[in-house]
């Protein structure tokens, strides 16, 4: 099973980099790969969550287990 920590705006680190890379590959994110969860990445996460129609849970910008599992499964 794939396991990473929950991340949200203000967080930094390798999990954020992984998120940036996944959302960039899916054309949701066009910012830099800087390991920093800022407003541009937050907007990309919210749009992804919205587009997935509930598969990620609530549209809240928080990348928890449901969002991670959905991101990795596609």
C-alpha positions, 0 to 999 in steps of 0.5 A, spaced: 500 500 500 502 507 498 503 511 504 505 518 505 503 523 510 497 528 509 499 535 506 496 542 505 498 549 504 504 551 508 507 544 508 514 543 505 518 536 503 518 530 498 511 529 499 509 536 496 514 535 490 511 528 489 504 532 488 507 537 484 510 532 479 503 528 479 499 534 478 504 537 473 503 531 469 496 531 469 496 538 467 493 541 473 499 545 476 504 549 472 508 552 477 515 550 479 517 544 483 520 547 489 517 542 494 513 548 497 505 547 498 503 554 496 497 558 493 498 555 486 499 548 488 493 549 493 488 551 487 491 545 483 489 540 488 482 543 489 481 543 481 483 536 481 478 534 487 473 538 484 474 534 477 474 527 481 466 528 483 467 526 490 472 520 489 477 525 493 472 526 498 471 534 500 474 539 496 478 542 501 485 543 498 488 537 503 491 531 500 489 526 505 488 518 504 483 519 499 486 524 495 493 520 495 489 514 493 486 517 487 492 520 485 496 514 485 490 510 482 489 513 475 
